[in-house]
C-alpha cells in the first residue's frame, strides 16, 4: 500500500509541474501574440489576449486542483483553496470579458 501512495505522490507532482509549465508557456505565448496583434493594430487584440490568458489560467487552475491530492495538512489545504478561488475568479472575469468583447465585435459587424 505504501508503494501505491508513493507512486501516486510522484505522479501527481509530475502532473502538477507539467500543468504549471504548460500554463506558463500558454500565458507567455498569448502575451507575445497579443503584443504582435497590438503592433499590427488588429481590432481583435483584446479578444485574442483574453482567450490566451483564460487558457493559461485553466492549466494553472488544473495544477492547483491536483495539488489538493497531495496536501497533508489543513493549513496547506486552506492556502491551496484560496489560490483555487482566486484563479477561478480570474478565469470567470476573463471569460466575462471575452463575452463582452465578442458582443462588441458582433455589434460592430452588424453596423459596418
C-alpha positions as CSV (number, residue, x, y, z in Angstrom):
1,X,0.0,0.0,0.0
2,X,2.9,2.3,0.7
3,X,4.2,1.9,-2.8
4,X,0.9,3.0,-4.3
5,X,0.9,6.1,-2.1
6,X,4.5,6.9,-3.2
7,X,3.6,6.3,-6.9
8,X,0.5,8.5,-6.6
9,X,2.5,11.3,-4.9
10,X,5.2,11.3,-7.7
11,X,2.7,11.0,-10.5
12,X,0.6,13.9,-9.1
13,X,3.7,16.0,-8.5
14,X,4.9,15.4,-12.1
15,X,1.5,16.3,-13.5
16,X,1.4,19.5,-11.4
17,X,4.8,20.5,-12.8
18,X,3.6,19.7,-16.3
19,X,0.4,21.7,-16.0
20,X,2.2,24.6,-14.4
21,X,4.7,24.6,-17.2
22,X,2.1,24.4,-19.9
23,X,0.1,27.2,-18.3
24,X,3.2,29.5,-18.2
25,X,4.0,28.7,-21.8
26,X,0.5,29.4,-22.9
27,X,0.5,32.7,-21.0
28,X,3.8,33.8,-22.5
29,X,2.8,32.8,-26.0
30,X,-0.6,34.6,-25.7
31,X,1.2,37.7,-24.4
32,X,3.6,37.7,-27.3
33,X,0.8,37.0,-29.8
34,X,-1.3,39.8,-28.1
35,X,1.6,42.2,-28.5
36,X,2.1,41.3,-32.1
37,X,-1.6,41.9,-32.8
38,X,-1.4,45.2,-31.0
39,X,1.6,46.2,-33.2
40,X,-0.4,45.2,-36.3
41,X,-3.4,47.2,-35.0
42,X,-5.7,44.1,-35.1
43,X,-9.1,45.1,-33.7
44,X,-9.4,41.7,-32.1
45,X,-6.3,42.1,-29.9
46,X,-8.1,42.2,-26.6
47,X,-10.2,39.1,-27.5
48,X,-7.1,37.1,-28.6
49,X,-5.2,38.1,-25.5
50,X,-8.1,37.3,-23.2
51,X,-8.6,33.9,-24.7
52,X,-5.0,33.0,-24.3
53,X,-4.9,34.2,-20.7
54,X,-8.0,32.2,-20.0
55,X,-6.5,29.0,-21.4
56,X,-3.2,29.6,-19.5
57,X,-5.2,30.1,-16.3
58,X,-7.2,26.9,-16.9
59,X,-4.0,24.9,-16.9
60,X,-2.7,26.7,-13.7
61,X,-6.1,26.0,-12.1
62,X,-5.8,22.3,-13.0
63,X,-2.5,22.1,-11.3
64,X,-3.9,23.7,-8.1
65,X,-6.8,21.2,-8.1
66,X,-4.2,18.4,-8.5
67,X,-2.2,19.9,-5.6
68,X,-5.2,19.1,-3.3
69,X,-4.4,15.4,-3.8
70,X,-1.0,15.6,-2.1
71,X,-1.9,18.2,0.6
72,X,-1.3,16.7,4.1
73,X,-2.3,19.5,6.5
74,X,-5.3,21.6,6.9
75,X,-3.3,24.8,6.7
76,X,-1.9,23.8,3.3
77,X,-5.4,22.9,2.1
78,X,-6.6,26.4,3.1
79,X,-3.8,28.0,1.1
80,X,-4.5,25.8,-1.9
81,X,-8.2,26.5,-1.6
82,X,-7.6,30.3,-1.6
83,X,-5.4,30.0,-4.7
84,X,-8.1,28.0,-6.4
85,X,-10.8,30.6,-5.6
86,X,-8.6,33.4,-6.8
87,X,-7.7,31.7,-10.1
88,X,-11.3,30.6,-10.6
89,X,-12.4,34.2,-10.1
90,X,-9.8,35.5,-12.6
91,X,-10.9,32.9,-15.1
92,X,-14.6,33.9,-14.6
93,X,-13.7,37.6,-15.1
94,X,-11.7,36.8,-18.2
95,X,-14.5,34.7,-19.7
96,X,-16.9,37.6,-19.0
97,X,-14.5,40.0,-20.7
98,X,-14.4,37.6,-23.7
99,X,-18.2,37.5,-24.0
100,X,-18.4,41.3,-23.8
101,X,-15.7,41.7,-26.4
102,X,-17.4,39.2,-28.7
103,X,-20.7,41.0,-28.3
104,X,-18.9,44.3,-29.1
105,X,-17.4,42.7,-32.3
106,X,-20.8,41.4,-33.4
107,X,-22.3,44.9,-32.9
108,X,-19.5,46.4,-35.0
109,X,-20.1,43.8,-37.8
110,X,-23.8,44.5,-37.9
111,X,-23.3,48.2,-38.0
112,X,-20.5,48.1,-40.6
